Each structure stands twice: as C-alpha cells, then as structure tokens.
Amino acid sequence: MKRIYRNISGTLRHLLMNVMRKVYRRLTLYSAILFLGFTAIILSACTDFLTEDLKGDFSSDTYYQNDKQALQAIAGAYNALAFTNSNNVIWVFGDVASDDAVKGGNPGDQAEITYIDEFTANSTNGMIINYWTFAYEGIARANNVIANVPGVTMDEALKSRIIGEAKFIRAYSYFNLVNIFGKVPLKLLPQLTQETIHVPLSEVSVVYQQIENDLTEAAAVLPSSYSTADVGRVTQGAALAMLGKVNLYQQKWSSALGYFQQVEAMGIYRLLPQYSDNFKLANENSSESVFEIQHLKDQNPGTGNQMNQWFAPPTEGGYYFNAPTQLLVDAFEKSTTGEVDPRLDASVGRDGQPWLNGDIFSAAWSPTGFLTKKHQQPLSEVSSSLKGDGDLNYIYMRYADLLLMKAEAYNENGQADSALVNLNKLRQRARASYNGTPPADLLADIPTLDKNQLAIAIQKERRVELAQEFHRYFDLMRWGKVVAEAALGEDFNYETKRYLPIPQKEIDANQAINP
C-alpha cells in the first residue's frame, strides 16, 4: 500500500505540469479575455446571471479511461485521509476537547484550539473550518471514484474492489463528521451541478443509514487480505468492524455484536504480545491493526505524517501540541507498591522516564508536564530537520478497540460473562507487557458481573488502552449526558455543546442550508 503513494507523487507532478502549461497558454489570451469580459458585463447588466454546471480541465470524460487511472484516483482518496495535511485535526476533537489533553504548544500558537477545548468555539473557528474542508475533500474524491470507475473498461473484480474502497472512505469521513457536527449535508455525487453543490442538512439518523449502506456494500466486495504490495488497503474485516462500531454508536447492541463476531470468525486479527509494539514503525499493518491510515516519507509532493512534528518536544523541533493531562495520567492503575500500568509509559512521556531517543523526558518540555508518545518516531528514523515528514501510520482501529466494543455490546445485551472475557484479554496483555514480574495486584482480572459496575470498568479500560488515539471525546459523547458532563466539568452542557457549529463558510456557500 505504501507504494501507492509513489504513484500519487508522480501523478501530482504530471497534473501540475499540465496546469502550468495551460496557465501559460491562457496568459496570451489575457487581453481578449478582458475585452470579452467587459462586453459580457454590459450585455448582462439588466439580466439574471447565467448558471452553468462546473467544468474542469480534467473531467471524467478525459481522465477515467483505464485501470491505471482508476487506481490513481483511489490512491488520491486514501491520501485525503492522511495526516499529511495540517487540516486533519481530528486529534483536536478526539483528545483536546476531552479531559485527556489540552492544546499544548506556545500559548498564542493555534489559539483557536483553546476555544474548542473550552466549548466556546463559534462557526468562524479556523480549526472547525479546516477539518470540515478536509473531510469533504475526502468525500469528494471518494464520490468521483464511485461515480466514474463503473464506466472504466477493466477487470470487474478490481473495479468492484476500488469502488468498495471508496465507499469505505466516504463512510469513514461521514462517521467523523456526524459525530462532530451532528446534522451535515449528505453529498453523494461529484460536485459538478448546482444540485450536487447545494445540499441540505440531513438528520443524524439519515447520515448513519448512508454510512451503513456504504459499509455493507464495501464489505460485500472487499477482500479479507492483500498481497504484500497492497497491504494497508481497506479490507472486508475493516468494513465489518466499522459496521459494528457504527451500530454500537447507535446503541444497536445485537447488530453490533453480529458484525464483531463476523470479524472474529475471520481468524485474522489478534493482540500483539507487547502493547508498545503497536506504535513502532517496524510493526505497521500488524495482526492487531484493523484499519490503518498510511504514510510514507521522502515523497514529492509529501505523503509523510505531520503529527510527528505537531506532538514532538521543542528539543526535537516539535510543537508539543495535544499535551496529556494529569487526569489522564492518573487514570492508569498502580499497584499498592507504586508500580504503574505499563501502557502509561508507552502512551505518555513523563518526567524522569525514558523518551523515544534514549534520553530522559523532562516535564519542562510541555505546559502540562506530559507529551503524547504514540504518534512520534525517534530521531534515528526521522531527523529533527525533517520532523514533519514521518512515515509512521495512524491506526484508527486496533483489534484491542474491537474487543472493548464487543465487551460493551455484550454487557449492554445482558451477557456479562462474555463481556468479561473480552475485557480481561486487554488487561492480561497489559500485565504481560510489564518489564519483569508484575505485582500481583496490578491489572488483575475484573471479576464483577454487575452491569453498571462492568460498564464503568469498560469505560475506564477504553480510556487507558486507547489513550491519545483520538477516541476519548467521541466515547464521552456517545455515553451520554451524565458521563460526559461528569468528565468535562461545569463548562460543558451536553444539550447545547454536544455538537460543534457548522462552519459559517459552508452556511454562506451552501444555499440549501438555512442559517
């Protein structure tokens, strides 16, 4: 799959050269254009403006001609999910808006993140606008694939797979949007006409139904695995696991369990023996990874992971954003003699503990005294001068996440025994990750069969197992008012702050949205 980004680089260079040639040709017509434009203004002074469908230099008629171009188009859709673009700030919503992190960085740097953290962001907030633009760019690229690849003369199995990949990408993007903003425009066609550009808001339930439709159709055509060259593409297991997650978020417990059980029946996914191995370059696309967003450094245009710089300490040329809170650190269990859950030091840099490069972490590197560790690479892999071009992937869903969601669904479905089995698998792996013999009272199996107590235990386990992986805020929101307000404090009102405002930019441009 990483090889696909080399194809992106070559394709983008080709497109840029074509654009430059066309700009040059058009400059020679500049005088004529001015004259014609002036004449058009005079002639149309007393008439309505002409509305025409959009036409681009690279239309479906001239581009989608063969299987190579179809593969290049889906490569572009994958690239639209990556952290190569600073607009991809899902970490601001997933971590900073929660009780697990604050903005970090210099106080005045990216100040608009603070408004999101404090639940005072309005519709002109730059971070909100950036993510909205980012997500809909991914949707637009997926829509182009879904609309145009069916007409390409090529191998039918490959065609179906590419369309399935695009539907997963569209579903993933809408899942994030609906959980950040609530009602959003459901754009399902290429943005070429007034009707496809100006789309009204859809109810949350309608957006979820479309997400389920896309994932169901994707699961029907995607393979369970790929050859080495294509590892990293979306699989059937990823689509089924995502279907389970989508149903879990809607509290359709039995349906969610059905999808999770289908994934389990594939026999593909398993926990890595050591927790920290999930976040190392050598273990990318491992047996624990269900869906992983790919990155590749040293490409032109770049396809590297910018989070490597966003979250790094200033001593390494980083910006030290997404700084973990003391509340998160305190959520990790300790034994009675003070030994800590090994997942803490795999997730968070803290004073006096080893850092990624063999040196010792200093609390002075961060305004909270802590930095996130999971999305960074040591300097031996990415130098400080190229810090923003990392090649570490982002794992959106691990098998550990699936086990915890399965435990939650079992518990809500009245099957506490099965819930405990899945929950304790994570705790047992955490114990096994301890360096040496763990204390007997550290990460012991949870014994309770009480539904409420077990729900609390699962919620706590999700927080530490998935710390700094951008899931916490979304978990708090789906768990409801009591849990969310207790975690986020008096500044947060669930009824009024559950969703962030739709960007004013979209409201102004989209004539189908009523302010």
C-alpha positions in Angstrom: 0.0 0.0 0.0 2.8 2.5 0.7 3.9 2.0 -2.8 0.6 3.7 -3.9 2.0 7.0 -2.6 4.8 6.9 -5.0 2.1 6.7 -7.7 0.5 9.8 -6.1 3.7 11.7 -6.3 4.2 11.0 -10.0 0.6 11.7 -10.8 0.5 15.0 -9.0 3.7 16.2 -10.7 2.1 15.3 -14.1 -1.0 17.2 -13.2 0.9 20.3 -12.0 2.9 20.4 -15.3 -0.3 20.3 -17.3 -1.8 23.1 -15.2 1.3 25.3 -15.7 1.2 24.8 -19.5 -2.5 25.8 -19.6 -1.9 28.8 -17.4 0.9 29.9 -19.8 -1.3 29.5 -22.9 -4.1 31.4 -21.3 -1.9 34.3 -20.4 -1.5 35.0 -24.1 -5.3 35.5 -24.3 -5.4 37.9 -21.4 -6.3 41.0 -23.5 -9.0 39.2 -25.4 -10.5 37.9 -22.2 -10.6 41.4 -20.7 -12.4 42.7 -23.7 -14.9 39.8 -23.8 -15.5 40.1 -20.1 -16.2 43.8 -20.3 -18.7 43.2 -23.1 -20.4 40.4 -21.2 -20.8 42.7 -18.2 -22.5 45.3 -20.4 -24.8 42.9 -22.1 -25.9 41.2 -18.9 -26.4 44.3 -16.8 -30.2 44.1 -17.0 -30.5 40.3 -17.0 -30.1 37.5 -14.5 -26.7 35.8 -14.1 -26.3 32.7 -16.2 -26.0 29.5 -14.1 -23.9 26.8 -15.7 -22.6 23.4 -14.4 -19.0 23.4 -13.5 -16.4 22.1 -16.0 -12.8 21.3 -15.1 -9.7 20.8 -17.1 -9.6 17.1 -16.0 -13.1 15.8 -16.5 -14.3 12.2 -16.1 -14.5 12.1 -19.9 -10.8 12.6 -20.2 -9.4 11.0 -17.1 -11.2 7.8 -16.1 -10.0 5.8 -19.2 -8.3 2.7 -17.8 -7.4 0.7 -14.7 -4.2 2.6 -14.0 -6.2 5.9 -13.7 -8.8 4.2 -11.6 -6.1 3.1 -9.2 -4.6 6.5 -9.2 -8.0 8.0 -8.3 -8.5 5.7 -5.3 -4.9 6.5 -4.2 -5.9 10.1 -4.1 -8.9 9.3 -2.0 -6.7 7.4 0.5 -4.3 10.3 0.6 -7.2 12.5 1.6 -7.5 10.7 4.9 -3.9 11.1 5.9 -2.1 13.4 8.3 0.0 14.9 5.5 -2.4 17.9 5.7 -2.4 20.2 8.7 -6.2 20.5 8.2 -6.6 16.9 9.5 -7.0 17.9 13.2 -9.2 15.0 14.3 -6.9 14.9 17.4 -8.3 18.3 18.4 -11.8 16.9 18.6 -10.9 13.4 19.9 -8.3 14.3 22.5 -8.1 18.1 23.3 -11.9 18.5 23.5 -11.9 15.7 26.1 -10.5 15.5 29.6 -7.4 13.7 28.3 -5.4 16.6 26.7 -5.1 20.3 26.3 -3.9 22.3 23.4 -0.3 22.5 24.5 2.3 24.4 22.4 3.1 28.0 22.9 0.1 29.9 24.5 -0.6 32.0 21.4 0.1 29.3 18.8 -3.1 27.9 17.2 -5.2 29.7 19.8 -8.5 28.6 18.1 -7.9 25.1 19.5 -8.4 26.5 23.0 -11.9 27.7 22.1 -12.7 24.1 21.2 -11.2 22.8 24.4 -13.3 25.3 26.4 -16.5 24.7 24.4 -16.7 28.3 23.2 -15.8 27.8 19.6 -18.1 29.5 17.1 -18.8 28.9 13.4 -15.8 31.0 12.3 -13.3 29.0 14.2 -10.4 28.1 11.9 -9.9 24.6 13.2 -13.6 23.8 12.6 -13.4 25.2 9.1 -10.2 23.3 8.4 -11.5 20.0 9.4 -14.8 20.4 7.6 -12.9 21.3 4.4 -10.5 18.3 4.9 -13.4 15.8 5.5 -15.4 16.9 2.5 -12.3 16.8 0.3 -12.0 13.1 1.1 -15.7 12.7 0.4 -15.4 14.5 -2.9 -12.6 12.3 -4.0 -14.5 9.1 -3.0 -17.6 10.4 -4.8 -15.6 10.8 -8.0 -14.4 7.3 -7.8 -17.8 5.9 -7.1 -19.4 7.8 -9.9 -16.7 7.3 -12.6 -15.0 4.0 -12.1 -18.1 1.9 -13.0 -17.7 3.2 -16.6 -14.0 2.2 -16.9 -13.2 -0.8 -19.1 -11.1 -3.0 -16.7 -11.1 -6.2 -14.7 -14.5 -6.4 -13.0 -13.3 -7.7 -9.7 -10.7 -5.0 -9.4 -13.3 -2.4 -10.3 -15.7 -3.6 -7.6 -12.9 -3.6 -5.1 -11.9 0.0 -5.9 -15.5 1.2 -5.6 -15.7 -0.7 -2.3 -12.6 1.1 -1.0 -14.1 4.4 -2.0 -17.4 3.7 -0.2 -15.4 2.8 3.0 -13.5 6.1 2.7 -16.8 8.0 2.3 -18.4 6.2 5.2 -15.3 6.9 7.5 -15.4 10.6 6.6 -19.1 10.9 7.3 -18.8 9.0 10.5 -16.4 11.6 11.8 -18.5 14.5 10.5 -21.7 13.3 12.0 -20.1 12.7 15.4 -18.5 16.2 15.4 -21.3 18.3 13.8 -24.5 16.2 14.0 -26.6 17.1 11.0 -24.5 17.6 7.9 -25.0 17.9 4.1 -25.0 14.4 2.7 -23.2 14.9 -0.6 -23.1 11.7 -2.6 -22.3 12.8 -6.1 -19.5 14.7 -7.8 -19.7 18.4 -7.2 -20.5 19.4 -10.8 -24.0 20.9 -10.7 -25.9 23.3 -8.5 -28.0 20.4 -7.2 -25.0 18.5 -6.0 -23.2 21.5 -4.5 -26.2 23.0 -2.6 -27.3 20.1 -0.5 -29.4 20.5 2.7 -28.6 19.1 6.1 -29.6 15.5 6.7 -30.7 14.2 10.1 -28.2 12.2 12.1 -30.2 9.0 11.6 -30.2 9.5 7.8 -26.4 10.1 7.8 -25.9 6.9 9.8 -28.1 4.9 7.4 -26.0 6.1 4.5 -22.8 5.1 6.4 -24.2 1.7 7.0 -25.2 1.3 3.3 -21.7 2.2 2.1 -20.0 -0.1 4.6 -22.4 -3.0 3.8 -21.7 -2.6 0.1 -18.0 -2.3 0.7 -17.9 -5.5 2.9 -19.5 -7.5 0.2 -16.7 -6.8 -2.4 -13.5 -6.2 -0.4 -11.0 -9.0 0.1 -10.2 -10.3 3.6 -6.5 -9.6 3.0 -4.0 -8.4 0.3 -0.7 -9.4 -1.1 2.3 -7.6 0.2 2.2 -4.8 -2.4 -1.3 -3.8 -1.4 -1.1 -4.3 2.4 -2.8 -1.3 4.0 -5.8 -1.0 1.7 -9.2 -1.4 3.3 -10.2 -5.0 4.0 -13.5 -6.8 4.5 -12.6 -7.1 8.2 -12.2 -3.3 8.4 -15.6 -2.7 6.8 -17.3 -5.2 9.1 -15.6 -3.8 12.2 -16.6 -0.3 11.2 -20.2 -1.6 10.8 -20.0 -2.9 14.3 -18.8 0.5 15.6 -21.5 2.4 13.7 -24.1 0.2 15.3 -22.5 0.5 18.7 -22.7 4.3 18.5 -26.4 3.9 17.8 -26.8 1.6 20.7 -27.9 -1.3 18.5 -26.1 -3.8 20.6 -27.2 -7.1 19.0 -26.4 -5.8 15.5 -23.0 -4.6 16.6 -22.2 -7.9 18.2 -23.2 -9.7 14.9 -20.6 -7.7 13.0 -17.9 -8.1 15.6 -18.5 -11.8 15.6 -18.1 -11.9 11.8 -14.7 -10.2 12.2 -13.7 -12.7 14.8 -14.8 -15.6 12.7 -12.3 -14.5 10.0 -9.4 -15.5 12.4 -7.1 -12.8 11.1 -6.8 -10.4 14.0 -5.0 -10.8 17.3 -3.3 -8.8 20.0 0.4 -8.2 19.7 2.2 -9.7 22.7 3.6 -6.3 23.7 1.3 -3.3 23.9 4.0 -0.7 22.9 4.8 -2.6 19.7 1.6 -1.2 18.1 3.2 2.2 17.8 6.5 1.3 16.2 7.4 1.6 12.6 8.6 -2.0 12.4 5.1 -3.3 13.3 3.0 -1.3 10.9 -0.1 -3.1 9.5 0.3 -5.8 12.1 -2.2 -8.5 13.1 -3.7 -6.1 15.6 -4.3 -3.4 13.0 -7.9 -3.5 11.6 -7.7 -0.1 9.8 -4.6 1.9 9.5 -4.0 5.2 7.6 -0.8 5.0 5.7 2.1 7.5 5.5 5.4 7.5 3.5 8.2 9.9 4.0 10.6 11.4 1.4 8.0 11.8 -1.3 7.3 14.8 -3.5 4.6 16.0 -3.0 4.8 14.8 0.6 2.9 11.9 2.0 4.5 11.9 5.4 2.9 12.1 8.8 2.9 15.7 10.2 1.8 14.6 13.7 5.4 13.5 14.2 6.2 17.3 14.5 2.9 18.6 15.9 3.3 16.5 19.1 7.1 16.3 19.5 9.0 18.3 22.2 10.7 21.6 21.3 14.1 20.0 21.8 13.4 17.9 18.7 12.0 20.7 16.6 8.4 19.9 17.6 5.4 22.0 18.5 4.3 20.0 21.6 0.6 20.1 21.0 -2.1 17.7 22.3 -0.5 17.7 25.8 -1.9 14.9 28.0 -3.5 16.0 31.3 -2.7 14.8 34.8 -6.3 13.4 34.8 -5.3 11.0 32.0 -2.1 10.0 33.8 -3.9 9.3 37.0 -6.4 7.1 35.2 -3.7 4.4 34.7 -3.7 1.9 37.6 -0.9 1.5 40.1 -0.1 -1.4 42.4 -0.1 -0.8 46.2 3.7 -0.5 46.0 3.6 2.1 43.2 4.3 0.1 40.0 2.2 1.6 37.2 0.3 0.1 34.3 3.0 -0.3 31.5 0.6 1.3 29.0 1.2 4.6 30.6 4.8 4.9 29.6 4.0 3.5 26.2 1.5 6.3 25.7 2.7 9.3 27.6 6.1 11.0 28.1 6.5 12.0 31.7 9.3 13.4 33.9 12.2 11.2 34.6 11.1 8.3 32.3 12.9 7.2 29.1 11.9 9.1 26.0 11.9 7.8 22.4 15.6 8.6 21.7 17.1 7.0 24.8 17.2 10.3 26.7 15.1 11.2 29.7 11.9 13.1 29.4 11.7 16.5 31.0 8.5 17.9 32.3 9.8 21.3 31.1 9.1 20.2 27.5 5.3 20.6 28.0 2.9 23.0 29.7 1.3 20.1 31.4 4.5 18.2 32.1 3.5 15.4 29.7 3.6 14.7 25.9 1.9 12.1 23.8 4.2 9.3 22.6 2.2 7.1 20.2 2.4 9.2 17.1 6.1 10.1 17.1 9.3 8.4 15.8 12.8 8.5 17.2 15.4 10.8 15.6 17.1 7.7 14.3 14.1 7.3 11.9 13.2 10.9 11.2 15.7 13.7 11.9 14.7 16.9 13.6 15.2 18.9 10.4 12.6 16.7 8.6 10.4 16.2 11.7 7.1 16.9 9.8 7.7 14.1 7.3 7.3 11.0 9.4 6.3 7.6 7.9 4.5 6.2 11.0 1.0 5.2 10.2 -2.1 6.2 12.2 -4.0 3.2 13.5 -7.7 4.2 13.5 -9.0 0.8 14.8 -7.0 -1.8 16.6 -8.2 -5.3 17.5 -8.0 -4.1 21.1 -10.6 -1.5 20.3 -12.8 -4.2 18.8 -12.5 -6.3 21.9 -13.6 -3.4 24.1 -16.5 -2.5 21.9 -17.5 -6.2 21.9 -17.3 -6.2 25.7 -19.5 -3.2 25.9 -22.1 -4.6 23.5 -22.2 -7.9 25.4 -22.7 -6.1 28.7 -25.5 -3.9 27.4 -27.0 -7.0 25.9 -27.1 -8.7 29.3 -24.2 -11.1 28.6 -21.8 -10.1 31.4 -19.8 -13.3 31.3 -18.9 -12.8 27.6 -18.2 -9.1 28.3 -15.6 -10.0 31.0 -13.8 -12.4 28.7 -13.1 -9.7 26.2 -12.3 -7.0 28.7 -9.8 -9.1 30.6 -8.0 -10.1 27.5 -6.8 -6.5 27.3 -5.8 -6.4 31.0 -3.9 -9.7 30.6 -2.0 -8.3 27.6 -1.1 -5.2 29.6 0.2 -7.3 32.5 2.3 -9.3 30.1 3.8 -6.0 28.8 5.2 -5.2 32.2 9.0 -5.3 32.3 9.7 -8.2 34.7 7.3 -9.9 37.0 4.2 -7.6 37.6 2.9 -7.2 41.2 0.0 -9.5 41.9 -2.4 -6.6 42.4 -1.5 -4.7 39.2 -4.1 -5.2 36.4 -5.8 -8.1 38.0 -8.8 -9.5 36.1 -12.1 -7.7 36.6 -14.5 -10.0 38.5 -17.8 -8.2 38.7 -20.9 -9.3 36.8 -22.9 -6.2 37.8 -24.0 -4.4 34.7 -23.4 -0.9 35.9 -20.0 -1.7 37.6 -18.9 -3.5 34.5 -19.9 -0.6 32.2 -17.7 1.7 34.4 -14.8 -0.8 34.2 -15.1 -1.0 30.4 -15.2 2.8 30.1 -12.0 3.1 32.2 -10.3 0.4 30.2 -11.1 2.2 26.9 -9.6 5.4 28.3 -6.2 3.9 29.1 -6.0 1.3 26.4 -6.8 3.8 23.6 -5.2 6.9 25.3 -4.1 9.6 22.8 -5.6 7.7 19.9 -8.3 10.3 19.3 -11.3 8.4 20.6 -12.0 9.8 24.1 -14.3 12.7 23.3 -16.4 10.6 20.9 -16.8 7.9 23.6 -17.9 10.5 26.2 -20.5 11.9 23.8 -22.0 8.6 22.9 -22.1 7.5 26.6 -24.5 10.4 27.2 -25.1 13.4 29.4 -24.3 12.1 32.8 -20.9 10.6 31.8 -19.9 13.5 29.5 -20.8 16.3 32.0 -19.1 14.5 34.9 -15.9 14.1 32.8 -15.8 17.6 31.2 -16.9 19.7 34.1 -19.2 22.7 34.6 -18.1 24.4 31.3 -19.8 21.6 29.3 -23.6 21.4 28.8 -24.5 18.3 26.9 -27.7 19.7 25.3 -26.0 22.8 23.9 -22.4 21.7 23.4 -22.9 18.1 22.1 -22.1 19.1 18.6 -19.8 21.8 17.2 -21.2 24.5 15.0 -21.3 24.1 11.2 -18.7 26.5 9.6 -20.2 29.8 8.6 -18.3 29.4 5.4 -20.4 26.4 4.5 -23.6 28.1 5.5 -22.8 31.1 3.3 -21.8 29.0 0.3 -24.4 26.3 0.5 -27.8 27.8 -0.5 -29.7 24.7 0.7 -28.7 25.3 4.4 -30.9 27.6 6.4 -28.9 29.6 9.0 
